[in-house]
């Protein structure tokens, strides 16, 4: 009996040592991506404007790196907080930790090199070598054209600095270890020409990270068909909104014309709409309609054409469940 207990204790001790070694390896050796490149972005007016369009109306940098007003439909940013960070993504939203969007005005990124920003955006690894939580879709951005990423850096360098003092993000265990295993080197591609409509639309869908919300995601992985919707997103009061099916099925966009699709977005243009106040229990969405509304009709049309080229997936989504 004593011999069996000794063997058991030996095995448990061995497993504990292995566990400690694995945790140490993950904590010290990962993430493993290339060093930040040596580069200096061009700050000319054309480059800055290109970056403004991408950051504000496509990649949604402004959406997450601002504080959103959820008392208004589609939660536009509080004026004056744009790019200054401070939006909280935490356990009340079903997330494994407290993640606070950082200040990416020049007041927040002044001591970062262009190469360090480039690596962060495209691999999720900060200047100190630690990873960020992938609520920012850096895996999508790492598949974009390098010139688009440089344009975004030029834009955020150009905005007025806003001084802030946000708390640091903190992941819960074991996500603090898991997120170290996620970053990998970017796999850039050249941006397709707009006349190659389906490929250009595919590129824009990736840049806008439509898949992040419009593909069902549970227990840390995508489980649904690509862009078939159904992903649940919680509000702090317990209400749940679910993403729409974007495939050309009758439960998705089959009946939508290109004009319908474009006008749905354009109906939220800041020059034509006053967003309604949302009362408790009323439908709310995290979809940043106000920002997407000013995407060009050419880009929206290409996205529509690409979505219509997908395999239809039957997935009828119950869009909203009010708080209990």
C-alpha positions, 0 to 999 in steps of 0.5 A: 500500500505504501509503495502504491502511495509513493508511486501515486505521489511521484506521478502527481509530483511529476505532473505538477513539475510538467505543469509548472514548466508549461506555464513558465514556457508560455509566460516567458517564450510566447508570444513568438512573432518577428521583431517590430519592423523599422519603418517610418510612415508618410504623413502626407495629406492623402495618406492621412485621409486614406487612414481616416476613412479606414479607421473611422468607416471600415476597420472601426478603430474609432468605434472601439477606441472611444467611449460609446453611448449605449443610451442611443441606438447603435451606441455612437461615441461620446463626442470628445472621446474619439480614439482616446480609449476608455471603453470597457469590455468585461465579464458583464459582456461575457468576456474573460477579464476586464479589457479597456481600450487604450488611448491611441491619440498622440498622447497615448502612442507618442512613445511608440515607433511606427514599427511597434504600432504596425506590429501591434495592429497586425499581430496583437503584440505590444512593444513590451512583447506581451499580447493584447486580448483579441477583441481587436481583430488583429488576425484580420488586420494581419491579412490586409495590405501593408499600405492600408495599415501604414495609412491608419498609423498616419491618421492616428498620428495626425489627430489632436492628443487627448490626455487620459489615465485609463486603468490597465486591462487584465485577463482572467486565468487561464485566458492570461495564458491562452492569449499568449498562444494566439499571436502569429506573424502577419500574412499580408496581401495586396489590396485587390483592384475595385473592378475585381468586385468579388475579391475586393469585397472579400478584402473589405469584409476582412478589413471590417472584420464582419466575420468576428460578429457575424459568425457564431462563436462559443467557448473560445472558438468559431462554431458556426458557418462563416457569416451565417450569424447567430453570435450572441453578444451580451449587454451589462443588463443581461440583454442579448443581441445576436448577429444577422445571417449575411449569406444569400439564404432566405433567412439571410440576404437572399431577398436583398438587392444591392440598392437595399443593402447600400441604402440600409447603411446610408439611412444611418448617415450622420447628415440625414439621421438623428439616432433614437434614445433607447429605453430599457427593454427596447432593441439595441445593437452593437453594430456601429451603423453611424460609422459604417454609414459613410463607407463609400457606395462602391465599397458597400456594393462590393461587400454586397456582391461578395456576400451574395457569392457565398454558399447560402446557409439556413440560419434563422436568428432571433435577433434580440432577447431583452434583459430578464 
